[in-house]
């Protein structure tokens, strides 16, 4: 059962401290993120947890709005984005500079939405500044919460208020044998076309069933005896509600779809390659432990093709998306149907790879072989000893490696072990989680 995490959008004028707050909450992160080349450090999303509630925070300032001096226009866009897609809106204002026209304009927009709005007054970093909060009652958004993002003051109260505002979830019941697919990518990559091409094939039975997320239609179909669900195809087909380009409003919808998916189809336009926004969303899929298939569309009209074109393009993808080395790449044309039939085969294969379990005895044989081929390097005069390895989970596959001292495990040696696992067993299309723990040599296994 894949549940989508609530989304909290931070809205506010430039320089009110959105990014500082975002980073402070980030320090409380529980999830471990791979320090891999290609993952964008400047992220627009953040997986956070408070009181056992998992949620995703979006820094709307990090979403690529057009550069403009019209602060009010940009803020309206941010507020509209949050109103359309977020579950909770965190409106951040600056207690030092006081109430501004832009704040009032955005508050007017936010009051018209049915979404919960949390009003936080930043830069209240001393008792003397406490009085600066009161003028913000004029915004009509309830009790302002005084905070200092730079000093991490009162963040607990703020997070309590955010978590209390989350919508109550209905249980989402999913057929265990059904594979959920999220199709992500920019508006011009051909998402709708590839979906229509997949569904348009013969032997496919299609039924539209309203999904549990707002405005989403999950399309269920069966192919070659396997049940699939395409998540939020309505979202792909729907035009943006406002005049701005659709792309910047699709980020939250993409993250929500990834949360609910088993396998993500990362769509790339053969002509345009990969943008920073693509990297950020692909990074989210990787960190969420989802299976990934990279689909390069419009390959039928790619210019100057020769017998090495796909190799060159794949090399470029591997270079730019260093953290997705494991993802298979498929070159398609939704227009001509070229290789579209292979999409569901590849999705089924990746789902099987995600669910693979390896016996402990086989894993420990692999470790013995790996250590004999490439012994762990010495660190400060001490030798790393790998005592035991076992698989504890699937989707994504998770392994615990017991060693004499975790401090001696260099990330490059961990990467070597991961590469051996992939050489031996495949695990194509799925991230692997390798966790190193201390264990005394004399303990029984």
Buried (B, 14 or more C-beta within 10 A) or exposed (E): EBBBBBBBBBBBBEEBBBBBBBBBBBEBEEEEEBEBEBBBEEBBBBBBBBEEBBBBBBBBBBBBBEEEEEBBBBBBBBBBBBBBBBBBBBBBBBBEEEBBEBBEBBBEBBEEBEBBBBBBBBBBBEEEBEEBBEBBEEBEBEEBBBBBBBBBBBBEEBBEBBBEBBEEEEEEEBEEEBBBBBBBBBBBBBBBBBBBBBBEBEEBEEEEEEBBBEEBBBBBBBBEEBBBBBBBBBBBEBEBEEEBBBBBBBBBBBBBBBBBBBBBBBBBBBEEEBBEBBBBBBBBBBBBBBBBBBBBBBBBEBEEBEEEBBEEBBEEBBEBBBBBBBBBBBBBBBBEBBBBEBBBBBBBBBBBBBBBEBEEEEBBEBBEEBBEEEEBEEBEEEEBBBBBBBBEEEBBBBBBBBBBBBEBBEEEBBEBBBEBBBEBBBBBBBBBBBEBEEBEEEEEE
